[in-house]
Amino acid sequence: MMNSLYMHLLSLPSYLHSIERSYIEMTVKMKPNFSLLSRLIVLQCLSVLCSCQDFDFFYFVQQWPGAYCDTKHNCCYPKTGKPAADFSIHGLWPNNKDGSWPSNCNPDSVFDKSQITELISNMEKDWPSLSCPSGNNLRFWSHEWEKHGTCSESELDQRDYFETALKLKQKANLLNILNHAGIKADDGSYSLQRIKEAIKKGVGFTPGIECNVDSRHNSQLYQVYLCVDASGSDFIECPILPTSRCSSQVQFPKF
């Protein structure tokens, strides 16, 4: 029984070791007359704890800064300056096919800047924060890791999580895709269907589109959702898409 318990520990994802080790060591040290049923109950609890970290796919979400800043009256540029007029990463979010999603899965796994030192220059360009007060983006990245990234640790450690998102943005260069289709950030209005078809043609999969409404009641292109397999490697057709609140005509605002 002792060997099987330690084998169970070795099979656990690394992010659970700190939680599980104390339980397993406690169980191993139990008196010989401690019932087999009780030991199995402990293992069952561990299995439940592991399974709650599972997810089916990622939403990879990019946002258009022009829509964010036109609608959010408290838009602030990071200390590195005004970001480029390009889609930026909002997040890489674990999700389930039934529409549910995990969040804040491991409070012991805090954001660690030292894990992403080599990625920071690219993150400042491709994953800037526009929220106020202005900062150095660390608060935004910390939030994304602790709320979403910790729920993907069965697949991606902290460095891998951020690096995967950066690579996905390179694969899905939305601004180039839309420009190539004649859809430009010029404050003009475009058919929502045309935007979806252009992105599907460029990426190969149907996107989800989220819109903001500005002070003049224009429905604006705000965020684009693409689905990625649970390993973070490949785009896939979305098992479920967020509800769109876009009008049939969507403004692509300047930035």
Disulfide bonds with the S-S distance in Angstrom:
Cys69-Cys75 2.00
Cys76-Cys132 1.90
Cys105-Cys151 2.07
Cys211-Cys246 1.98
Cys227-Cys238 2.04
